[in-house]
Amino acid sequence: MLRPSLKPSLRGRDGRDGKDVRHSLTYRTLIGGMMQKSLDRKLAAIHADPHGSREFLLADAKDADMAFGIGAPGLSPERHEGELRLRTLAEYRQNIRDVIRQELVDIVLMSASTSELLTIEEGLFENSPITPAARANDATDIHVVRGGVLHEPPARPFRTASIDQMQCGHSDCAPEERTRGVDLGLYSVTFNNRLADDLPTMEEFHRFREEAERKGFRYFLEIFDPNVPDAIDPELAPKFINDMVARLLAGVPRSGRPQFLKMVYHGPAALEELVNYDPHLVVGILGGSAGTTRDAFQLLYDAKKYGARIALFGRKINSAENQLAFIEFLRLIADGLIEPEEAVRAYHSVLQKLDIQPWRPLEEDLVSQSQVMSYGGSGDAKPKTASKPVAKPEATEKTAAVSPSGPTAPPDLATLSSAERTAWHLERIRRQLGM
């Protein structure tokens, strides 16, 4: 029996200044009868006020079938006598449908084949504030299959899907067909500090940009760290990546520039350096391996603090015990309503109420582990054996006092302690689930 999932969120007021602050995603805006995408609205706000805008975007990267093969959908929530099995592709795609209906992320990134089904055939994004996107290339460093070694040598450029196929589902789209599918793609580059390997990467990126501009196709640029160990001194790697980004885009006019970047979080200094260099170079961070819940929540919190505007998480979301609950807390952190530690505790409480066994006990899940930020990294991304459900937190008079009495009567969160905020958010989510 599949685990229950969270219902789509219906966000109300957050209590600040006594105003009705609607959630940035569920606040739907119609322009000329068309649904405005939250991505477009937020990017416009960021560029209008790069230093003052508080907008932050979330992306669910569900394009793992372009990298991992059969294992891409991740572990199934079904357990048979302690054994674990992999989800099917159909289950993976159903998870994507659930995320779309939840309307808390700004972007859903998919493979071209999944996008054809959900975007073109099912039309799930037509009346949604979420922007669909597809992986536009799949260089060899993401070919991570069982027994394979293609991801180990220096990355070589490669594209499976064409822009036309992503836009309309087949080659040679007619002009009127180009809006049927996605108009946003992820293009990935990996630099290994070797002329023979990096020059083809830059040449293919040049060709892609020109084709994309001709066909009205937007893209965001993913920059992986080198995928060979001796490419650069590890101490210099953040500076090397920042310089390669700045140099690579210096010759690209506005019409051909990426909408934003997706890259490894190398720490406060490196991120601030890139953001300060050009505040209109919207920087997003990738999630890397699954890790603990604290890893994901802390990464988002820290990256936002030092200038990132987007978090693009794939395995971190896909490996979560309940993806919708996990995304709910990512959004709360992104909106500055909860901090990482209290979010982990509240997330475990939600899992307990849903009768879902966490991969790790709470105390283990509160610990940050080392991060591996490449597809083919050697870090352990496999969840541990399931533990017994975490014990229910005991109710207190103070907790009861801050529990919301209804969806439009929250307390002033700024005046609450960490424990009180955790209690309030937990109770709100329980109410949404009808618990």
C-alpha positions in Angstrom: 0.0 0.0 0.0 1.4 3.3 -1.0 2.0 6.0 1.6 -0.4 8.8 1.8 0.8 12.1 0.4 0.1 15.7 1.5 -2.7 17.6 0.0 -1.9 20.6 -2.0 -1.2 23.6 0.3 -3.7 26.4 0.7 -1.6 29.1 2.2 -3.1 32.1 4.0 -1.8 34.9 6.1 1.6 34.7 7.9 0.7 37.3 10.5 3.4 39.8 9.8 2.3 43.4 10.3 -1.3 42.1 10.5 -1.5 41.9 6.7 -2.8 39.2 4.5 0.4 38.0 2.9 -0.5 35.4 0.2 1.9 32.7 -0.8 4.0 33.7 -3.7 2.9 30.7 -5.7 -0.7 30.2 -4.8 -1.3 33.9 -5.4 -2.4 33.4 -9.0 -2.1 36.3 -11.5 -3.8 36.4 -14.8 -2.4 38.5 -17.6 -4.4 38.8 -20.7 -6.4 35.8 -19.7 -3.3 33.7 -19.3 -1.8 32.4 -16.1 1.4 34.3 -15.2 4.2 31.9 -14.3 5.8 32.6 -10.9 9.2 32.2 -12.5 8.7 35.1 -14.8 7.2 37.3 -12.1 10.0 36.6 -9.6 12.8 37.0 -12.1 11.3 40.4 -13.1 11.2 41.4 -9.5 14.8 40.4 -8.9 16.1 42.3 -11.9 14.0 45.4 -11.0 15.6 45.4 -7.5 18.6 43.0 -7.3 19.6 44.1 -3.8 16.2 44.6 -2.2 14.0 41.9 -3.7 13.2 39.0 -1.3 12.0 36.6 -4.0 13.3 33.1 -4.0 12.6 30.3 -6.4 12.4 26.5 -6.0 12.8 23.9 -8.7 12.1 20.2 -8.5 14.6 18.5 -10.7 12.8 15.3 -11.9 15.2 14.7 -14.9 17.1 11.8 -13.2 16.0 9.4 -16.0 18.5 11.2 -18.2 21.3 10.1 -15.9 20.7 7.0 -13.8 18.5 4.7 -15.9 16.3 2.2 -14.0 17.3 3.6 -10.6 16.3 7.1 -11.4 12.8 7.0 -9.8 14.4 6.1 -6.5 13.3 3.8 -3.7 9.6 2.8 -3.5 7.8 3.6 -0.3 6.5 0.0 -0.3 8.4 -2.4 1.9 8.1 -6.2 2.0 9.6 -7.8 5.0 12.3 -5.2 5.2 13.2 -5.4 1.5 13.3 -2.2 -0.6 12.4 -1.9 -4.3 12.8 0.8 -6.9 9.9 2.9 -8.0 8.6 2.4 -11.6 8.7 5.2 -14.2 4.9 5.5 -13.9 5.3 6.1 -10.1 8.0 8.6 -10.7 5.7 10.5 -13.1 2.8 10.4 -10.7 5.1 12.0 -8.1 5.7 14.8 -10.6 1.9 15.2 -11.1 1.5 15.6 -7.4 4.2 18.2 -7.2 2.6 20.2 -10.0 -0.8 20.1 -8.3 0.8 21.2 -5.0 1.9 24.5 -6.7 4.8 25.3 -4.3 7.7 25.0 -6.6 8.4 27.5 -9.4 9.9 25.1 -11.9 9.6 21.3 -12.6 12.5 20.0 -14.6 11.9 16.8 -16.6 13.4 14.6 -19.4 12.0 15.4 -22.8 10.0 12.1 -22.8 8.3 12.9 -19.5 7.7 16.5 -20.6 6.0 15.3 -23.8 3.6 13.3 -21.7 2.8 15.8 -18.9 3.2 19.1 -20.8 2.0 18.3 -24.3 -0.4 15.4 -23.9 -1.8 16.0 -20.4 -1.5 19.8 -20.4 -0.8 19.9 -16.7 1.0 23.3 -16.8 -1.6 25.2 -18.9 -3.4 26.6 -15.8 -0.5 26.3 -13.4 1.9 29.0 -12.1 4.7 26.4 -12.4 7.0 26.6 -15.4 7.8 23.3 -17.1 11.4 22.7 -18.2 13.4 19.9 -19.9 17.0 18.8 -19.8 18.4 20.1 -23.1 21.7 18.2 -23.1 23.2 15.1 -21.4 26.9 15.3 -21.5 28.8 12.1 -20.7 29.5 13.0 -17.1 25.8 12.3 -16.2 25.7 8.9 -17.8 25.8 7.1 -14.4 24.6 3.6 -14.9 25.2 0.4 -13.0 28.6 -1.0 -14.0 29.3 1.9 -16.3 32.4 4.1 -16.4 31.3 6.7 -19.0 31.0 9.4 -16.4 34.6 9.0 -15.2 36.7 10.5 -18.0 36.5 14.2 -18.7 33.0 15.2 -19.8 32.2 15.2 -23.5 29.3 17.2 -24.9 26.2 15.3 -26.1 22.5 16.1 -26.7 19.8 13.4 -27.0 16.8 15.7 -27.3 16.5 18.5 -29.9 15.0 21.9 -29.1 12.2 21.1 -31.6 11.4 17.9 -29.8 11.2 19.7 -26.5 9.0 22.4 -27.9 6.5 20.4 -29.9 7.2 16.7 -29.5 8.8 16.1 -32.9 11.5 17.4 -35.3 10.9 20.5 -37.4 8.2 22.3 -35.5 5.9 24.6 -37.4 5.9 28.1 -35.9 2.5 27.7 -34.3 3.6 24.4 -32.7 6.5 25.8 -30.7 4.4 26.7 -27.7 2.9 23.3 -27.2 5.8 22.0 -25.1 8.4 23.6 -23.0 10.1 26.9 -23.7 12.8 26.5 -21.0 15.6 24.0 -20.9 18.6 23.2 -18.7 22.0 23.2 -20.5 24.9 21.8 -18.6 28.6 22.4 -18.9 31.6 20.8 -17.1 35.0 22.3 -17.3 38.1 20.2 -16.6 40.9 22.7 -17.2 42.1 20.9 -20.3 42.0 22.5 -23.7 41.2 19.3 -25.6 38.2 18.6 -23.4 36.9 22.1 -22.7 37.0 23.5 -26.2 34.3 21.1 -27.5 32.2 21.9 -24.5 32.4 25.7 -25.3 31.8 25.1 -29.1 28.7 23.0 -28.4 27.4 25.6 -26.0 27.9 28.3 -28.7 25.9 26.2 -31.2 23.1 25.5 -28.7 22.8 29.2 -27.8 22.4 30.3 -31.4 19.8 27.6 -32.2 17.9 28.5 -29.0 17.8 32.2 -29.8 16.5 31.5 -33.4 13.8 29.2 -32.1 12.6 31.3 -29.1 13.9 28.8 -26.5 15.1 30.0 -23.1 17.6 28.1 -21.0 19.3 28.1 -17.7 23.0 27.1 -17.4 24.2 24.4 -15.1 27.9 24.4 -14.2 29.2 21.2 -12.7 32.5 21.1 -10.9 35.3 19.2 -12.8 34.5 15.5 -13.0 38.2 14.3 -12.9 40.1 14.6 -9.6 43.3 16.3 -10.9 41.6 19.1 -12.9 42.3 21.9 -10.4 43.6 22.4 -6.9 40.6 22.0 -4.7 41.4 25.2 -2.9 41.2 27.0 -6.3 38.2 25.2 -7.6 35.6 27.8 -6.5 37.6 30.7 -8.1 38.1 28.6 -11.2 34.4 28.0 -11.6 33.5 31.6 -10.9 36.0 32.9 -13.5 34.9 30.4 -16.1 31.3 31.5 -15.6 32.2 35.2 -15.9 34.4 34.6 -18.9 32.0 32.2 -20.7 29.1 34.7 -20.5 31.1 37.9 -21.2 30.7 37.4 -24.9 27.0 36.6 -24.8 24.6 39.5 -25.4 21.3 39.8 -23.4 19.3 37.9 -26.1 21.4 34.8 -25.6 22.1 34.8 -21.9 20.8 32.2 -19.5 17.7 33.0 -17.3 19.8 31.9 -14.3 22.6 29.6 -13.2 22.6 26.3 -11.4 25.9 25.4 -9.7 27.5 23.9 -6.7 27.4 25.9 -3.4 31.1 26.5 -2.6 30.5 28.5 0.5 29.7 32.1 1.4 32.9 33.7 0.0 32.6 32.2 -3.5 28.8 32.8 -3.7 29.1 36.4 -2.6 31.9 37.0 -5.0 29.8 35.9 -8.0 26.7 37.7 -6.9 28.6 40.9 -6.2 30.3 40.7 -9.6 27.0 41.0 -11.4 23.8 41.1 -9.4 21.8 40.4 -12.5 23.5 37.1 -12.9 20.8 35.2 -11.0 22.6 32.4 -9.1 20.9 29.1 -8.2 22.4 26.2 -6.2 22.1 22.5 -7.0 21.4 19.9 -4.4 23.8 17.1 -5.1 23.5 13.8 -3.3 20.5 13.0 -1.0 22.1 13.3 2.4 20.1 14.0 5.5 17.1 16.3 5.8 19.2 18.8 7.7 21.7 18.8 4.7 18.9 19.9 2.3 17.3 22.5 4.6 20.6 24.0 5.8 22.0 24.2 2.2 18.9 26.2 1.1 19.1 28.4 4.2 22.8 29.1 3.8 22.8 29.7 0.1 19.9 32.1 0.3 21.7 34.0 3.1 24.7 34.6 0.9 23.0 35.6 -2.3 21.5 32.6 -4.1 18.1 33.2 -5.6 17.1 29.7 -6.6 17.4 26.2 -5.1 17.2 23.3 -7.6 16.9 20.0 -5.8 16.6 16.6 -7.4 17.7 13.7 -5.3 17.1 15.6 -2.1 13.4 15.8 -2.9 13.1 12.5 -4.6 14.7 10.6 -1.7 12.4 12.2 0.9 10.0 10.0 2.8 7.2 12.2 1.7 8.0 14.6 -1.2 5.1 17.0 -0.7 5.8 17.5 3.0 9.5 18.0 2.2 8.7 20.6 -0.4 6.4 22.3 2.0 9.3 22.9 4.5 11.6 23.9 1.7 9.1 26.7 0.8 8.8 27.7 4.4 12.6 28.1 4.7 12.9 29.9 1.4 10.2 32.4 2.6 12.0 33.0 5.8 9.3 31.5 8.0 11.2 28.7 9.7 14.8 27.7 10.3 16.5 24.5 9.3 16.6 22.7 12.7 13.0 23.4 13.6 12.0 22.4 10.1 13.6 19.0 10.5 11.8 18.5 13.8 8.5 19.5 12.3 9.0 17.4 9.2 9.6 14.3 11.4 6.4 15.1 13.3 4.4 15.2 10.0 5.9 11.9 9.0 4.8 10.4 12.3 1.2 11.7 11.9 1.2 10.2 8.4 2.4 6.9 9.8 5.5 7.0 7.6 8.8 5.5 8.9 11.7 8.0 8.5 14.9 6.8 6.8 16.8 8.0 9.9 15.9 8.6 13.5 15.4 12.3 14.2 18.7 12.8 16.0 20.6 11.4 13.0 18.5 13.5 10.5 19.5 16.6 12.4 23.2 16.1 11.6 24.8 17.5 8.4 26.8 15.1 6.4 29.5 15.8 3.7 28.1 16.8 0.4 28.9 15.3 -3.0 27.9 17.7 -5.7 28.3 15.8 -9.0 26.1 13.2 -10.6 28.8 10.5 -10.5 30.2 11.4 -7.0 31.3 8.7 -4.6 29.3 10.0 -1.7 26.6 7.8 -0.1 23.3 9.0 -1.4 21.4 5.8 -0.4 19.0 6.2 2.5 19.7 4.1 5.6 17.5 1.3 6.7 14.2 2.6 8.0 13.9 3.2 11.7 10.9 3.0 14.0 8.6 6.0 13.9 9.8 8.9 16.0 7.9 9.3 19.3 5.2 11.9 19.3 6.2 15.2 20.9 4.4 15.9 24.1 1.8 18.7 24.0 2.3 21.7 26.3 0.2 24.6 27.4 2.5 26.9 25.5 2.3 24.9 22.3 -1.5 24.9 22.5 -1.5 28.6 23.0 0.2 29.3 19.7 -1.7 26.7 17.7 -3.7 28.4 15.0 -7.4 28.7 15.6 -8.1 28.9 11.9 -6.5 29.5 8.5 -6.9 33.2 8.8 -5.9 33.8 12.4 -2.2 33.1 12.8 0.0 34.6 15.5 2.7 37.2 14.8 5.5 34.7 14.0 8.2 37.3 14.6 7.4 37.3 18.3 7.4 33.5 18.7 10.3 31.4 19.9 11.8 28.7 17.6 9.8 26.0 19.5 6.6 28.0 19.2 7.0 28.6 15.4 7.7 24.9 14.9 4.5 24.1 16.8 2.5 26.5 14.8 3.7 25.3 11.4 3.2 21.7 12.4 -0.3 22.4 13.5 -1.1 24.2 10.3 0.1 21.3 8.2 -1.8 18.9 10.3 -5.0 21.0 9.8 -4.4 20.9 6.0 -4.3 17.1 6.2 -7.5 17.0 8.1 -5.7 15.4 11.1 
